[in-house]
Each structure stands twice: as structure tokens, then as C-alpha cells.
């Protein structure tokens, strides 16, 4: 346990902290971009889906950053510790931050006098953020390039603005249209992409 | 003349030979960088996304639908009005709807921000409406429902027409100055960046065109824009959206290539100057990014070039080069130069976050989809034609694009300076180099 804690702390200290700071900036400056006052259900969903979803891109895409360096990558492969054990704590950390950020926004909107079901919005937003983040995670896992990870996630987000109909059940921004049932698809998609990404790292050689 | 660039490094050449050598070295580096871009997966993703985006957006513009206006048509399109009465009536109609739904669109920092007012603020907004129209909110609501009720059974297009034709008249003796003061009060309630700011409401009330206006517009389309220029301006509008963001990924990926391949030190030891390396890399990336834009523009322009002939007009064959050259080239230049500068400075992907935020802010911050260029990175022109309006705004566009062109040159120069400093230091600009592998190795 101590070993994984050390590995994760080292990852945060050396690579991950700028992304956590960016997430913090996203929260600090949120007042300039979104309103928290007297939001109805679709408006609250809009805040979560159009703004807070960016945290998914920020938190999950850079989880393989250290291994972009081939020396670290080879070093990890040469050790007896399974690689998924190195990656899983990172994913859990990102997930924890993601849930905390979502909770914070739901809380701020409730405090502003919002009229929406907090639990349902929280569940949907967490799954959606996780799904969008897992797209970046998977893309950076299979290409070993975090830039491609960001590109894939940003492009997926952009495609949903005008072309959500082509993405079926996996389209984003469904809650602001009043559809709250797609969270299972997002969760399923995220599970497949996250495990697929980790599996790819285990099997692939760059 | 074949030149061995190795001699150049040893300083055995004469001045003229040095010049030739530099040219040859630049050419060699440029081609090498082009090949590197072609090997990059990020580049192919850029090309695919660009082509798909343009095709999906431009497919709604059908060349077949382009017809000469004839008298007696029921609809000729719409145009922005400068009539003060119509501006007041149109803006108040928007305000009635926003107050009814308690939902106000604002763009305080360039991004969309939906604002909801408290019960007390809504009452104040209703009071403002009463002062402008002389009617209570209940009366206004009733009139609004009556107006839209007549269109309720029809499709989306008709509902849009209903919204466009909805007007709320002002009370007798109410002047434009009174209206401006009332809108300032609304802005105070709603916050910055709403449609009730003077700059916004004076450019967003549309009225249906008459036959004469439509005829004038069509003639300008043929004589001033030669048809193809108008179409390529619309192409530039859509392309500009993608090009504000996507090139950053190619730029960052290209600028980090040496670091990823761990050849920074090797590159620093090469005889080529920092300027030669950075500028050749920058220009290679720029050319490769612009190439698909020009090819797609050319292919998109072809049906309009043929259509121009049907109207007896000689289309501008070079519009696919000249219009994007002014409209899109400076945009790609600054995005790429910014990517190079920030990446060289930080040795990180920080440029992605800054540029994505900048691109989205510029896109969502536009108060109108036609014109209002200011210093916006994404210059919007979401209309086919409007040659007269374009003529009046041309200077503003040139200033905007000239500004970004110069800024891009400055960014590239700064990148060269940073590259040279790093070369002298022999490493990156960070004082602390973390032996990450060591800490990882120990932990594992």
C-alpha cells in the first residue's frame, strides 16, 4: 500500500499538480462563465454539461504523462509490479477530484436557489464527466501522446455541440434536453475506455 | 548547385557562399520538417476533423438554391435594420420573452453565461418594460402568447419567422434616448455582455428584405463578389472556428517533438542557427496546416464558379487563395506561433489550455455572427453575400488580421530568442530538473 501511495504522490508532485491547479482555476473563475442564481433543471444541467465537463478532460487525459518518457515506460515494464496497479490509484485520484468538483458545483447551484434534483444531476454529471475524460484517457493511452488525448476529448466535446445526433446514446449534453437516462451508457462507455486504456498500456510496446 | 552545409559550419565559405548555404540549409530543414509533420498522427486527425467539419457545415449551402430574385416572391431573406423604431420594438420583444422565461443570455468573459434574475429583479425588469411600453407584464404576456399562438401548429422555420416578426411597440412620446437609458438599467440587472448593450441591440434586429433590397444584394453579389468571393467568405467563417483551436495541437506536438525524442541537446549542438531551426519548423507547420484549407476551399468553390457562368458573371477563380490568405492565414499564424512560443518557454502542453480557452472565448464572445471584428481571433461572417456591408467593414477586418500577423511574427521572434537562450544554457529554462525516473524506480 505504501508503495502505491508513494508512486501516486510522486506522480502528483512531478506531473499532475498543474492539472489540479487548472481544475482549481476552472472553479475559481466559474462565476465569470456561469450563473448559480435560481437555476431551473435544464439550466443547472447546462452548467454541468457545458462547463464542468471540462474537468473530465483536465483530470483524466494526463494520467499517462510520465510514461511518455520512454525511459520511465521501460523502467515500469521491467519491474515486477503490474502496471495496472500503478495506474489504478491515479484513476481513483482523478475520480475522487471529479466527484468533489461536481459536488461543489451542485452545492453552489443549490445555494443559489436552484430548483433541480441534486442526486440525479450529480449522478448524471459524474458519469458524463468521467466518460468525456475517459475518451482523452484512452486516446493518450493507445498513442502514448497526451496531446492526442486532449485533441480527441476536445473534438468529441465540439462534435456534440452540433452533431450529437450522430453519437446516439453516447452523445453528451443530454441532461439539458431533459434526458436523464443516458448516464448508464456514459458509465458503460467510461468503464470500457478506462479498462481498455489500462489494458492497452499493459500489452502495447511503443 | 549542390551545397555541403557542413562547410558552412566550419566557416570556410565566402559571404556569397554562406548566403547560398543558408538558403540550402533552410530548404533542407523546411522539407525535413514537412516530412515530420506528415509522419504525425495529430496532423492527420487535424485534416480529418477539418474536412468533416467543413463538409457538415457547408453542406447546408446549396448552390442549386441560389436564384436571381424575381418580383412577387413571398420571402427574400432578412437584413439588419438601422431604423430606431424597429430597433426599439425588436429589442423590447426580446426583453419580454427573456423576462417571461427568466432566462437572459450574456457573454461577460466571452463565454455564454445564462443569467436568471431573482423575484425582486424580475419585478424591476417588468417595471422597465412598463415604462417603455405603457403596458403591464400581464398585457405584454397575453400579446406575446397571441402572436406566437398563431404559429404554434407549424414547423421550426415558421416558428423562427414568428420570432423574427414579433415586435413590441413603445408608448407614445418614448424617445430613442429614453430607450437607451432603459436598456442601461436592464444591463445593470442582468450584468455585462447581454444583448441589451447598445453595441449589441443596434446590430441584431433583422427585418425582411424587399424585392429592391434583394435585387441590390444580388447585383452586389455578382458584380462586387463575383459570386465565388462571397462563398469563400462564408467558408472562411466556418473554417475560422476550427482553425482557432485545432492547429494548436499540431503546433504543440511539433514543438515538443525534440523533447519527446530526447534530441534537444543534439539539436542545440547543430551548426544551424536558432532562427533557422525555429523559422523553418514554423513555416513547415504553417504550410502543412494551410494546405488542406486551400485544397478544400478550391473544391468547395468549384460549383459556385460554374454557377457564376450561368448568371453571366466571371467568377473569381483565385478566391480560394486570396480570401483565406487574408482571413485565415493570420489566424493560423498566430495560433501556431503562440503554440511554439508557450511550448518553447514552458516545455509543456500549457499552450493547449490557453489556446482552447482563447478560441472558445473568441467564438462565443461575438455579439453578432456577421462582422464586429474588433480584435477577435475568430472573424465571423456567417452570411452568403452582404457585399455592401463587407465593404464598410473591410478596413476593420484588415486591421484585425494585420494585428494578428504582426503578433505572430513577434511570437516567432520571441521563440527564436528563447531557443537561443536555452541553447546557451544547454537545457530547459527550468532551474530544477526533477529526476523523475529515479523517484519512480525507487518506489517501484
Boltz contact constraints between the chains, C-beta under 6 A:
constraints:
  - contact:
      token1: [A, 6]
      token2: [B, 443]
      max_distance: 6.0
  - contact:
      token1: [A, 7]
      token2: [B, 443]
      max_distance: 6.0
  - contact:
      token1: [A, 10]
      token2: [B, 439]
      max_distance: 6.0
  - contact:
      token1: [A, 14]
      token2: [B, 434]
      max_distance: 6.0
  - contact:
      token1: [A, 14]
      token2: [B, 436]
      max_distance: 6.0
  - contact:
      token1: [A, 22]
      token2: [B, 353]
      max_distance: 6.0
  - contact:
      token1: [A, 32]
      token2: [B, 108]
      max_distance: 6.0
  - contact:
      token1: [A, 32]
      token2: [B, 109]
      max_distance: 6.0
  - contact:
      token1: [A, 33]
      token2: [B, 111]
      max_distance: 6.0
  - contact:
      token1: [A, 33]
      token2: [B, 113]
      max_distance: 6.0
  - contact:
      token1: [A, 34]
      token2: [B, 113]
      max_distance: 6.0
  - contact:
      token1: [A, 35]
      token2: [B, 113]
      max_distance: 6.0
  - contact:
      token1: [A, 35]
      token2: [B, 114]
      max_distance: 6.0
  - contact:
      token1: [A, 35]
      token2: [B, 115]
      max_distance: 6.0
  - contact:
      token1: [A, 37]
      token2: [B, 116]
      max_distance: 6.0
  - contact:
      token1: [A, 38]
      token2: [B, 116]
      max_distance: 6.0
  - contact:
      token1: [A, 43]
      token2: [B, 114]
      max_distance: 6.0
  - contact:
      token1: [A, 71]
      token2: [B, 437]
      max_distance: 6.0
  - contact:
      token1: [A, 72]
      token2: [B, 437]
      max_distance: 6.0
  - contact:
      token1: [A, 72]
      token2: [B, 440]
      max_distance: 6.0
  - contact:
      token1: [A, 75]
      token2: [B, 437]
      max_distance: 6.0
  - contact:
      token1: [A, 75]
      token2: [B, 441]
      max_distance: 6.0
  - contact:
      token1: [A, 79]
      token2: [B, 444]
      max_distance: 6.0
  - contact:
      token1: [A, 81]
      token2: [B, 444]
      max_distance: 6.0
  - contact:
      token1: [A, 147]
      token2: [B, 249]
      max_distance: 6.0
  - contact:
      token1: [A, 147]
      token2: [B, 252]
      max_distance: 6.0
  - contact:
      token1: [A, 147]
      token2: [B, 253]
      max_distance: 6.0
  - contact:
      token1: [A, 148]
      token2: [B, 42]
      max_distance: 6.0
  - contact:
      token1: [A, 150]
      token2: [B, 352]
      max_distance: 6.0
  - contact:
      token1: [A, 151]
      token2: [B, 45]
      max_distance: 6.0
  - contact:
      token1: [A, 151]
      token2: [B, 249]
      max_distance: 6.0
  - contact:
      token1: [A, 155]
      token2: [B, 49]
      max_distance: 6.0
